């Protein structure tokens, strides 16, 4: 399987961001990619009014992403915003292309480090996987990466690859935590982990215009044993990488953490 990591820097205009999707997806296809993964908030960077850009999954933005994917003949995963409950939006990953049309709504909302995503975003409820070339692939978004159960659930559902799309905010220790938790989730689930973040605006001397975290770059492909097979820097970049899903079976034969896992209940406090 050939996977393209599209580490982009989204802006406030969904139409301009769509052209970025078209450009990176076209270059990914030229390099033989089967799948191109964009970060969370590809449609519009955080820090802007999300309600005004949110569209349903059959709206013009998602429809055009589907058209790009089908015209190029590859699967595209990209972060967008869809209408949610109570005037909020859903933080959605769209996965589309030949034989694939699904979406994942972010389950774990980023109410941490002084930020309250739940004020504007409506949480999703269910894990999602899709199949590409006979390989199941799980989806996750940013803060989800701190919750091992989601990645294990995807793996239990058959995923050999997990994707996490992010707009990871900068801050003390945050880059180190990003590497730590992405590698840990690969080992927890014994899956390849494709971690794709927004580029760092500072890397291209571009000031952020919004009021929320954007990204630090550092996208990576990680093996089922937690080895970083390829890591990007902070700038916008496209990299195309090969992985062999059969290696997951080899790892699980040696390290059957999914098979050995036991359901534990927390005893009630007296």
MIKEZA-652296 format. One record per residue (C-alpha): residue number from 1; residue in one letter; x, y, z. Coordinates in steps of 0.25 Angstrom, whole numbers, plus 5000, padded with zeros to 4 digits. Layout:
# MIKEZA-652296
+-----+---+------+------+------+
|   k | r |   c1 |   c2 |   c3 |
+-----+---+------+------+------+
| NUM | A |    X |    Y |    Z |
...
+-----+---+------+------+------+
# end
This chain:
# MIKEZA-652296
+-----+---+------+------+------+
|   k | r |   c1 |   c2 |   c3 |
+-----+---+------+------+------+
|   1 | X | 5000 | 5000 | 5000 |
|   2 | X | 5005 | 5014 | 4996 |
|   3 | X | 5001 | 5025 | 5005 |
|   4 | X | 5003 | 5040 | 5004 |
|   5 | X | 5004 | 5049 | 5016 |
|   6 | X | 4999 | 5063 | 5012 |
|   7 | X | 5004 | 5072 | 5023 |
|   8 | X | 4998 | 5085 | 5019 |
|   9 | X | 4995 | 5099 | 5025 |
|  10 | X | 4980 | 5102 | 5024 |
|  11 | X | 4975 | 5116 | 5024 |
|  12 | X | 4961 | 5122 | 5027 |
|  13 | X | 4956 | 5120 | 5012 |
|  14 | X | 4950 | 5107 | 5009 |
|  15 | X | 4951 | 5109 | 4994 |
|  16 | X | 4966 | 5112 | 4995 |
|  17 | X | 4968 | 5100 | 5004 |
|  18 | X | 4960 | 5091 | 4994 |
|  19 | X | 4970 | 5096 | 4983 |
|  20 | X | 4981 | 5091 | 4993 |
|  21 | X | 4975 | 5078 | 4994 |
|  22 | X | 4974 | 5077 | 4979 |
|  23 | X | 4989 | 5080 | 4977 |
|  24 | X | 4994 | 5071 | 4988 |
|  25 | X | 4985 | 5059 | 4983 |
|  26 | X | 4989 | 5061 | 4969 |
|  27 | X | 5004 | 5061 | 4973 |
|  28 | X | 5001 | 5048 | 4982 |
|  29 | X | 4995 | 5041 | 4970 |
|  30 | X | 5006 | 5045 | 4961 |
|  31 | X | 5015 | 5037 | 4971 |
|  32 | X | 5006 | 5025 | 4971 |
|  33 | X | 4999 | 5027 | 4984 |
|  34 | X | 4987 | 5019 | 4987 |
|  35 | X | 4983 | 5028 | 4999 |
|  36 | X | 4986 | 5042 | 5002 |
|  37 | X | 4983 | 5047 | 5016 |
|  38 | X | 4981 | 5062 | 5020 |
|  39 | X | 4980 | 5067 | 5034 |
|  40 | X | 4969 | 5071 | 5043 |
|  41 | X | 4962 | 5084 | 5039 |
|  42 | X | 4967 | 5083 | 5025 |
|  43 | X | 4954 | 5091 | 5021 |
|  44 | X | 4956 | 5103 | 5030 |
|  45 | X | 4967 | 5105 | 5041 |
|  46 | X | 4962 | 5106 | 5055 |
|  47 | X | 4961 | 5120 | 5061 |
|  48 | X | 4950 | 5124 | 5051 |
|  49 | X | 4935 | 5123 | 5052 |
|  50 | X | 4933 | 5109 | 5049 |
|  51 | X | 4918 | 5110 | 5048 |
|  52 | X | 4918 | 5118 | 5036 |
|  53 | X | 4927 | 5109 | 5028 |
|  54 | X | 4921 | 5095 | 5033 |
|  55 | X | 4914 | 5088 | 5022 |
|  56 | X | 4906 | 5074 | 5021 |
|  57 | X | 4914 | 5062 | 5015 |
|  58 | X | 4906 | 5064 | 5002 |
|  59 | X | 4909 | 5079 | 5002 |
|  60 | X | 4918 | 5086 | 4991 |
|  61 | X | 4932 | 5084 | 4999 |
|  62 | X | 4931 | 5070 | 5001 |
|  63 | X | 4925 | 5067 | 4988 |
|  64 | X | 4937 | 5074 | 4981 |
|  65 | X | 4947 | 5066 | 4990 |
|  66 | X | 4939 | 5053 | 4985 |
|  67 | X | 4940 | 5058 | 4971 |
|  68 | X | 4955 | 5060 | 4972 |
|  69 | X | 4957 | 5046 | 4978 |
|  70 | X | 4949 | 5039 | 4968 |
|  71 | X | 4956 | 5047 | 4956 |
|  72 | X | 4970 | 5043 | 4961 |
|  73 | X | 4966 | 5029 | 4965 |
|  74 | X | 4971 | 5029 | 4980 |
|  75 | X | 4965 | 5030 | 4993 |
|  76 | X | 4965 | 5044 | 5001 |
|  77 | X | 4964 | 5046 | 5016 |
|  78 | X | 4962 | 5060 | 5020 |
|  79 | X | 4957 | 5068 | 5032 |
|  80 | X | 4944 | 5077 | 5030 |
|  81 | X | 4933 | 5082 | 5039 |
|  82 | X | 4918 | 5077 | 5038 |
|  83 | X | 4906 | 5082 | 5045 |
|  84 | X | 4904 | 5077 | 5059 |
|  85 | X | 4894 | 5078 | 5070 |
|  86 | X | 4890 | 5091 | 5078 |
|  87 | X | 4896 | 5100 | 5068 |
|  88 | X | 4910 | 5093 | 5069 |
|  89 | X | 4918 | 5087 | 5058 |
|  90 | X | 4924 | 5073 | 5057 |
|  91 | X | 4939 | 5071 | 5055 |
|  92 | X | 4938 | 5061 | 5043 |
|  93 | X | 4948 | 5053 | 5035 |
|  94 | X | 4943 | 5050 | 5021 |
|  95 | X | 4949 | 5038 | 5014 |
|  96 | X | 4945 | 5036 | 5000 |
|  97 | X | 4949 | 5031 | 4987 |
|  98 | X | 4947 | 5018 | 4978 |
|  99 | X | 4940 | 5008 | 4987 |
| 100 | X | 4940 | 5017 | 4999 |
| 101 | X | 4931 | 5027 | 5004 |
| 102 | X | 4930 | 5029 | 5019 |
| 103 | X | 4932 | 5039 | 5031 |
| 104 | X | 4937 | 5039 | 5045 |
| 105 | X | 4932 | 5050 | 5055 |
| 106 | X | 4943 | 5053 | 5066 |
| 107 | X | 4939 | 5046 | 5079 |
| 108 | X | 4948 | 5052 | 5089 |
| 109 | X | 4947 | 5067 | 5089 |
| 110 | X | 4959 | 5076 | 5093 |
| 111 | X | 4955 | 5082 | 5106 |
| 112 | X | 4969 | 5083 | 5111 |
| 113 | X | 4980 | 5093 | 5113 |
| 114 | X | 4970 | 5104 | 5115 |
| 115 | X | 4963 | 5101 | 5102 |
| 116 | X | 4948 | 5097 | 5101 |
| 117 | X | 4945 | 5090 | 5088 |
| 118 | X | 4932 | 5085 | 5093 |
| 119 | X | 4927 | 5099 | 5093 |
| 120 | X | 4926 | 5099 | 5078 |
| 121 | X | 4927 | 5084 | 5074 |
| 122 | X | 4918 | 5073 | 5076 |
| 123 | X | 4924 | 5060 | 5079 |
| 124 | X | 4923 | 5048 | 5071 |
| 125 | X | 4919 | 5034 | 5077 |
| 126 | X | 4925 | 5023 | 5069 |
| 127 | X | 4938 | 5017 | 5063 |
| 128 | X | 4939 | 5016 | 5048 |
| 129 | X | 4948 | 5008 | 5039 |
| 130 | X | 4948 | 5006 | 5024 |
| 131 | X | 4954 | 4996 | 5015 |
| 132 | X | 4965 | 4999 | 5004 |
| 133 | X | 4970 | 4988 | 4995 |
| 134 | X | 4966 | 4978 | 5006 |
| 135 | X | 4972 | 4985 | 5017 |
| 136 | X | 4964 | 4991 | 5028 |
| 137 | X | 4968 | 5005 | 5033 |
| 138 | X | 4963 | 5012 | 5045 |
| 139 | X | 4961 | 5027 | 5047 |
| 140 | X | 4964 | 5037 | 5059 |
| 141 | X | 4965 | 5052 | 5061 |
| 142 | X | 4975 | 5059 | 5069 |
| 143 | X | 4972 | 5058 | 5084 |
| 144 | X | 4966 | 5044 | 5081 |
| 145 | X | 4981 | 5040 | 5081 |
| 146 | X | 4982 | 5041 | 5096 |
| 147 | X | 4971 | 5030 | 5097 |
| 148 | X | 4976 | 5016 | 5095 |
| 149 | X | 4963 | 5009 | 5095 |
| 150 | X | 4959 | 5016 | 5081 |
| 151 | X | 4971 | 5010 | 5074 |
| 152 | X | 4969 | 4997 | 5080 |
| 153 | X | 4955 | 4997 | 5076 |
| 154 | X | 4958 | 5000 | 5062 |
| 155 | X | 4969 | 4989 | 5062 |
| 156 | X | 4959 | 4979 | 5068 |
| 157 | X | 4949 | 4983 | 5057 |
| 158 | X | 4960 | 4978 | 5047 |
| 159 | X | 4969 | 4990 | 5045 |
| 160 | X | 4983 | 4988 | 5042 |
| 161 | X | 4986 | 5003 | 5039 |
| 162 | X | 4981 | 5014 | 5048 |
| 163 | X | 4980 | 5029 | 5043 |
| 164 | X | 4980 | 5041 | 5053 |
| 165 | X | 4978 | 5054 | 5047 |
| 166 | X | 4982 | 5066 | 5055 |
| 167 | X | 4983 | 5081 | 5057 |
| 168 | X | 4993 | 5079 | 5069 |
| 169 | X | 4995 | 5092 | 5077 |
| 170 | X | 5009 | 5097 | 5081 |
| 171 | X | 5013 | 5098 | 5095 |
| 172 | X | 5023 | 5093 | 5106 |
| 173 | X | 5025 | 5079 | 5104 |
| 174 | X | 5014 | 5077 | 5093 |
| 175 | X | 5024 | 5073 | 5082 |
| 176 | X | 5029 | 5062 | 5091 |
| 177 | X | 5016 | 5057 | 5095 |
| 178 | X | 5011 | 5056 | 5080 |
| 179 | X | 5023 | 5047 | 5077 |
| 180 | X | 5020 | 5039 | 5090 |
| 181 | X | 5005 | 5037 | 5089 |
| 182 | X | 5006 | 5034 | 5074 |
| 183 | X | 5017 | 5023 | 5076 |
| 184 | X | 5009 | 5018 | 5088 |
| 185 | X | 4996 | 5016 | 5080 |
| 186 | X | 5003 | 5009 | 5069 |
| 187 | X | 5009 | 4999 | 5080 |
| 188 | X | 4995 | 4998 | 5087 |
| 189 | X | 4988 | 4994 | 5075 |
| 190 | X | 4999 | 4987 | 5067 |
| 191 | X | 4996 | 4995 | 5055 |
| 192 | X | 5003 | 5004 | 5046 |
| 193 | X | 5000 | 5018 | 5050 |
| 194 | X | 4999 | 5029 | 5040 |
| 195 | X | 4999 | 5042 | 5048 |
| 196 | X | 4997 | 5055 | 5039 |
| 197 | X | 4997 | 5069 | 5045 |
| 198 | X | 4995 | 5083 | 5041 |
| 199 | X | 5009 | 5090 | 5037 |
| 200 | X | 5014 | 5100 | 5047 |
| 201 | X | 5011 | 5114 | 5042 |
| 202 | X | 5024 | 5119 | 5048 |
| 203 | X | 5032 | 5110 | 5038 |
| 204 | X | 5027 | 5118 | 5026 |
| 205 | X | 5027 | 5132 | 5034 |
| 206 | X | 5012 | 5132 | 5033 |
| 207 | X | 5005 | 5138 | 5044 |
| 208 | X | 4992 | 5131 | 5049 |
| 209 | X | 4979 | 5139 | 5047 |
| 210 | X | 4971 | 5131 | 5056 |
| 211 | X | 4969 | 5130 | 5071 |
| 212 | X | 4972 | 5115 | 5073 |
| 213 | X | 4984 | 5105 | 5072 |
| 214 | X | 4988 | 5102 | 5057 |
| 215 | X | 4999 | 5092 | 5056 |
| 216 | X | 5014 | 5088 | 5059 |
| 217 | X | 5016 | 5079 | 5047 |
| 218 | X | 5024 | 5066 | 5051 |
| 219 | X | 5015 | 5057 | 5043 |
| 220 | X | 5020 | 5042 | 5043 |
| 221 | X | 5018 | 5028 | 5039 |
| 222 | X | 5020 | 5018 | 5051 |
| 223 | X | 5022 | 5003 | 5051 |
| 224 | X | 5013 | 4994 | 5059 |
| 225 | X | 5025 | 4993 | 5068 |
| 226 | X | 5026 | 5008 | 5070 |
| 227 | X | 5037 | 5010 | 5061 |
| 228 | X | 5037 | 5024 | 5054 |
| 229 | X | 5039 | 5020 | 5040 |
| 230 | X | 5038 | 5034 | 5034 |
| 231 | X | 5036 | 5047 | 5041 |
| 232 | X | 5034 | 5061 | 5035 |
| 233 | X | 5038 | 5074 | 5039 |
| 234 | X | 5030 | 5086 | 5042 |
| 235 | X | 5028 | 5092 | 5028 |
| 236 | X | 5017 | 5088 | 5018 |
| 237 | X | 5021 | 5076 | 5011 |
| 238 | X | 5016 | 5064 | 5003 |
| 239 | X | 5023 | 5050 | 5005 |
| 240 | X | 5019 | 5037 | 4999 |
| 241 | X | 5022 | 5024 | 5006 |
| 242 | X | 5020 | 5009 | 5005 |
| 243 | X | 5015 | 5000 | 5016 |
| 244 | X | 5012 | 4985 | 5016 |
| 245 | X | 5000 | 4982 | 5024 |
| 246 | X | 5004 | 4967 | 5025 |
| 247 | X | 5015 | 4972 | 5035 |
| 248 | X | 5004 | 4974 | 5045 |
| 249 | X | 5001 | 4959 | 5045 |
| 250 | X | 5015 | 4956 | 5047 |
| 251 | X | 5016 | 4966 | 5059 |
| 252 | X | 5003 | 4961 | 5065 |
| 253 | X | 5008 | 4947 | 5065 |
| 254 | X | 5020 | 4951 | 5073 |
| 255 | X | 5013 | 4962 | 5082 |
| 256 | X | 4998 | 4958 | 5083 |
| 257 | X | 4993 | 4969 | 5092 |
| 258 | X | 4980 | 4970 | 5086 |
| 259 | X | 4977 | 4955 | 5088 |
| 260 | X | 4983 | 4955 | 5102 |
| 261 | X | 4975 | 4967 | 5106 |
| 262 | X | 4965 | 4965 | 5117 |
| 263 | X | 4953 | 4974 | 5121 |
| 264 | X | 4955 | 4980 | 5134 |
| 265 | X | 4944 | 4986 | 5143 |
| 266 | X | 4948 | 4997 | 5153 |
| 267 | X | 4943 | 4993 | 5167 |
| 268 | X | 4933 | 5002 | 5174 |
| 269 | X | 4939 | 5011 | 5185 |
| 270 | X | 4934 | 5008 | 5199 |
+-----+---+------+------+------+
# end
